[in-house]
């Protein structure tokens, strides 16, 4: 449930947490729960003041703008919305992707298109979120299936966003966001160390032997080093822009520099595959060439169907996708079977489309089961 997302989101950082938001069904309960839990868990011991800023904006575009500004300035920040809000946030998601600013976004999906049915559930925004914004843009998606994963992914999404310096979208839906679910207990590890990614300190800048560049990939993983505003009186400053830039953040229209930057972002995309949550595979019969693939809240119905088939003697292997980009385990599972049934709750088989597009999977191999 969304309250569990809020617990995970609220516990992620010892400093201030910022959220900009605009109310929209069925995501409003994320922020309302976050506000409730913040009064208990987000309090400074010395001053007894809340370490949180919750700003209701005039619309969804302003809400994610608040998040981007706060995150760029060094705070951990997030927002929550539903399908129509994703459409409005698309331009700023593109800014965060290209300027490489961490963003955490909880999307509690509802039925679309347009206003659709605000009080009905659907896995409706997979493609909209994966490629949100114009141009060549790819966003990390997480697919929780129960309140425990909402809790865990809610916290993990901040580490992922800061390590990758990119938007991370937690793909909940109305069924998970507003209904009651049985779930494993929610547990927080007090020894957890938060991963803020590649951030240069003043000492780092002073000890640097070569010129620092905001978009300079020195490790070969596609992820560059950043600074917070005010880190150093004379070093580490750069101009943040949504236009094409070189390795030192200066504006450029030179094609070779633009192409190199765009290809570096693909290297970072490959790096993401190794750190996002991996799939859950269950091999019931190694010889069976039929597999089932699903994600999110279709999980529970899928496992029930598989159990019923097993009682009839048909043991089918299954894979639950938990994130995008897809790991090699997903591709290997598909390649190891002759037919894969992809279960989704939308009309257009959006995850199937994503698999075909990203990993060149043959359409004849992927058979849709849609609701």
N, C-alpha and C positions, 0 to 999 in steps of 0.2 A: 504494500500500500504506500501511498505517497508520503505518509508520515515517516515511514522507514527510510525513504529516499532522503528526507529532510534531516534525519538523525545522522546519516552518513555524510551528508553535505556539511552539516554544522560542526562536525568534529574534526574537520580536516586540517585546521591551521591554528597555531597558537596565537597568532595575531588577529587583526580584524578580518571579517568576512563581509563582502559586499554583495548585495543582490539588487538588481534593477528589474522591475517586473510590471506587467500590465495584466489585469484579471481576464481570464478566459477559461471557460469550461472545456475539459475537466482538469486543467492544470493548476487552478488557483489553490487547491488544497496543499500543493507542495510548499508554496510560500507561507501559507497560513500555519502549516505544521512547523516549518522552519522558524517562524517567529515565536511560536510557543516554546519549542525546545531551546531556542536561543536564550530565553529568559532564565533557563535553568543551567545550561551548559556553556554559554558564551559570556561568562562574567569574570572580570578581572578580580583576583584575590585582594589586591591592594586597595582598589578604589570601589569595588563592588559595582562597577559600571559595565554595561553590556558592550562586548567587543564585536559589534555587528552594525552594519548600516543597511537598512531595507528601504528602498526608494520606489514608490509607486510612480511610474512615468506616465506620460500622456498617451503613449501608444507603444506597440511592440518594438518599433524601430528605435525609439528613444531608450527603451529598456535594455536592449542589447548594446546600444551605444554606451550606456552607463557601465555595463560589464566590461566592455573592451577598454574603456578609459581607466577603470579601477585596476584591471589586470595588468595593463601596460605600466601602471604606476607602482606595481609590486604587491598589490593585495590579491587575495584569492577571491574570485568573483564568479557568480553564476546567475542564470535566470531560468524561468520555466514558461512553457507555452504549449499550445496545441497547433493543429494544422494551419489554420489561417494566420497565426502568428509567425510560423515558419516562413510563409510567403513574404510577410513584411520584413522579416529579419534577413532575408537572403542577401541583400546588398552588403550589409555589415558583416555577415559571415564571410563573404568574399574578401573584405578588407582584412579580417582577422587571419584568414588563410594566407593571403599574399604578403601582408606585413608581418606575419608569423607571431601573433599575439595569442596567448592561451585563453580559451573561452570554454566554459562548461554550460551546456544547455540541456535541460530536461524537457523532452517532448512527450507529453501525455496524449497519445494519438486518439483521434475520434473519427467518426465517419465523414467522408468528404464525397465529392468536391465542394468547393465554395463553403457555405455555412454548413452544408451537410446535415448531420444529426448530432448536435452537441452532446447528447446524453446516450449515445451508442458507441460501442467500441469497434475498432478496425485497425488492422496493420496497414495504414493508408499512406504513410509518409516516407517509406523506405527510400524510394528514388529521389523524392524532393529533398531529403536530408543528405543523402549520399553525395549528391552533386549540387547542393544549394549554392546559389549565386551563379553569375555568368562566367563565361570563359572556361578554361580547364581547371576545375576545382574539385577536390575530393576531401570529404570530411570523415573523421573516425566516428563510427557508430558502435554503441554497446546495446545488447539485447538481453535485459534481465527477464527471468521467467517467474520469479516469486519475490516476496518482500525481502528475503535474505539477500538476494542478488541486487535488489534496489539499494539496500543498505551498503553492501560491499562495493558495488559499482559507483554509488554516489560518492564515496570517498576516493576510490581508485581513479575516477574521472579527472580529479584535480591533478594527481601525480602524472597521469598520461598527458593532459593538456599542457602542463608545464615542461615535461620532458620533451614533448614533440613540438611545443610552441605552435599550437593549432587548435581549432575548435574540436571539442569532443561532445557528441550528442548522445544522451542517454534515452533510448527509445522505449519508453513505457507505453501504456495505452489505458483506456478508460477501465477495462476489466481489472487490470492490475492496480490502477490508480485509485479506484473508488469502491471496489468490492472487497469483501473479506476473503483471505486466503490462509490455508494452513501453511506453515513455514518453519524451517529450522530456526532455532533461537538466534537472535542477533547478538553478536559478540564483538567487542572492540578491544584491540590490543593496545594497551597503554604504552608499550615500548616501541610502538610504531614510529619510524622516522620518516618524515615527509620529504618527498623528492621534488625539489623546486627546479630541477633541470640545470642547464648550463648557464649560470649567472656569474658574471665577473664582479669581484669585489674591488675595492680601491687598491688593496695590496696586489691583487692579480694584475690590475692594469699597470701598476708601478713596476712590477717584475716582468712584464711582457717584453720580450726582446724584439718582436716584430710588430708592425703596425696592426692594430686591432680593426677588424671590419665586422659590422653587425651581421652581414650576410656572407661571411667568409667561412666555408666548411673546412676546418683544419683536421677533423677526425675521420672524414670519409663516410660518415653515417647520414649526411644530409642535414644534420642539426647544427645550427650555429650558436655562438655565444652571445648573450644579451647582457644589458646592464639595466639597473633601475635608475630613474631620474635622481640626480643628486649624489650618486655614488662617489664621484671624484670631482674636485673643483675644476680640473682642466682636461680630464681624459674620460673617454667612454660615452661622450655625447654623440647622438646621431639623429637624423631627421626621419621620422616615421611617416611613410607615405604609402598610398594605395596604388600609385603609379609604378611603372617599371623602374627598377633600380639596379645599380651594380653592387658589388660585394661590400662597398663602403657606404651604401644607402644613398648615393647620389643619383639623381634622375638621369635616365638614359633611354634612348630609342634605338640603340645599336642592336641589331638583330642577334649577333652572336652572344652578346652579354645576356639579352633577354632569354634566349634559348638555353644557355647554360644554367641560368637561375631556375627556369621551369623544369629542367631535367634534374637539378639538385633536389627539387621538391619531390620528385618521384623516388629519388634515393631515400629521402626521409620517409616516404610512404612505405617503401620496403622495410625500413627499420621498424616502422610501426607494427608490422606483422609479427615481429618477435616479442613485442611487449604487451599487446592487447590480449584480453582473455581468450584462451584457446577453446576449440570445440569440445563437446562431450560426445564421445563415440561409444556405442555399445554393440559389440559383435556377438550375436546370438548363434549364428551359423556361418562359419567362414566360407562354406561352399555355396551359400545362397547368393545369387547375382542380383537380387532385388534389395534396394536400400530405401530408407525413408529419411528425409531431411526436413527440419522444422526449426522454429525459433520463437522466442518470446512466449506469450501466453497460449500459443497453440501447443506448447510442450505437453501440458497435462492431458489434453484430449488425445494427442498423438501416442503418448505412453499407454494410455488406457486401450486405445485401438490395437496397439502392438501386443499388449497382454492378452487381449481377446483372440487375436490371430494365433498367438502361441498356443493357447489352449486347444485350438483346432489343428495344431501340428505345423503351422506355418511360422517359422522363426525368422523374423526379418531384422536385419542390421539397421541401426539408426545413427544419425548424427544431428546434434543440436548446435546450431551456429550461435555463438555468443558475441561476435564482433565483426566489424568490417574495418579494415581490409581482411580478406579471407586468407587464412594460412594454408600452407602446403598440405596439411592434414585434410583440409576440406577437399581440395582438388584430388588428392590421392584416393580418398574415400569414394568420390564420384567415379574416378577412373577404374576403380577396382570392382565396380558393379555395372551390369548391363543396363539396368533401368533404375532411375532414382525418382521417387515420388516426392514432390516438394509441396508441403502443406502450408497454406497461407490464408489469412483472412483479408482478402481484397479481391477485386475483380480482375486486375490486370497482371497478376503473377509477378509482382515487383521484385521479390528476391530472386526468382528464377531469371528475370531479365538482368539483374545485377551479376549473377553468376555467369551468364553467357557473355556479358559485356566485358567483365574484368578478367575472366580466366579462359575465354574462348571455348566454353563447354558447348558441345553439340546440342542444339535444341531438341533433337530426337531422343536424347538420353534423359532429359529432364521432363517428367510428366507432372502436370499441376493437379493438385487437389485444392479447390478453392471454395471459400464460403463467404 
